[in-house]
Amino acid sequence: MQTRDIKKIQKELENHDALMQCAGEFNMVGDPTRLKICYLLCRHKELSVGEIADIISVSISAVSHTLKKLQEADIVENRRDFRNVYYQLKKTPFVKMLKGRLNT
């Protein structure tokens, strides 16, 4: 992903009020970092760990740890493509509700 694309995607996260309101409504994604990751995955079919880390300016280690929690909660799933691991939201009723809320 090119730097100009990252900057464009970062602008999508600027609606801080909407993110914080949604954080209060959903306990599992109540953490702002988890919520940002879910928001990104609602808007983009799949992203790699490195892309997510670059977009939200968090370490790859922290993103991996957060994605592990989301995976344990049955919110995300992954696929490996050589060295890269790509994540996407699972198709569950909770995720459907989450997408409906975050895509507004």
KAVEN-V312476 format. One record per backbone hydrogen bond with DSSP energy under -1.0 kcal/mol. CO is the residue of the C=O (numbers start at 1). NH is the residue of the N-H. If there is no record, write none. Layout:
[[CO,NH] [CO,NH]]
//
This chain:
[[2,6] [3,7] [4,8] [5,9] [6,10] [7,11] [9,12] [10,13] [11,14] [14,16] [15,19] [16,20] [17,21] [18,22] [19,23] [20,24] [21,25] [22,26] [27,30] [31,35] [32,36] [33,37] [34,38] [35,39] [36,40] [37,41] [38,42] [39,43] [40,44] [47,87] [48,52] [49,53] [50,54] [51,55] [52,56] [53,58] [59,63] [60,64] [61,65] [62,66] [63,67] [64,68] [65,69] [66,70] [67,71] [68,72] [69,73] [70,75] [71,74] [75,90] [77,88] [79,86] [81,84] [84,81] [85,49] [86,79] [87,47] [88,77] [90,92] [92,96] [93,97] [94,98] [95,99] [96,100] [97,101] [98,102] [99,103]]
//
